[in-house]
């Protein structure tokens, strides 16, 4: 993760970036640098907020507050552990839960989600995505090589969801 990546992304997406840096005390008396990148984007009256924290922990979360004109189809996506995936013959690390079959098919065929699945297969990338009627929450860790490769696909995934929910 680096500052220039987020600055370029904020410019490309016409978003607002804030960066908070601090030194966090550890249990052994040393200080560890901690940086939080926060990027706010707007898309079709919905707000996407990306938080990536590096330093003492490497975690990311993305929250999407859907426009008042949009009603989402609830779903959940969890990453199947690498150990469990050894026993499954599928080339899919994501477990998708939704009550709507048409929406399940939409998720299975979603290109940004397919890309995130490939990252999960190749790297030790895990995520949980929960969608309720008015918000979408994504949590993931950033402790793998080239962790910025998942940020833009998450943005594209959320935008595709907003587009799909807007059709209803």
ABEGO torsion letter per residue (X at the ends): XBAAAAAAAAAAAGBBBBBBBBBBBBAAGBBBBBBBBBBBBBBGGBBBBBBBBBEABBBBBBBBBBBAABBBBBBBBBBBBAAAAAABABABABBBBBABAAAAAAAAABAAAAAAAAAAAABBBBBBBBBBAABBBBBBBABBBGAAAAAAAAAAAAAAAAAAAAAX
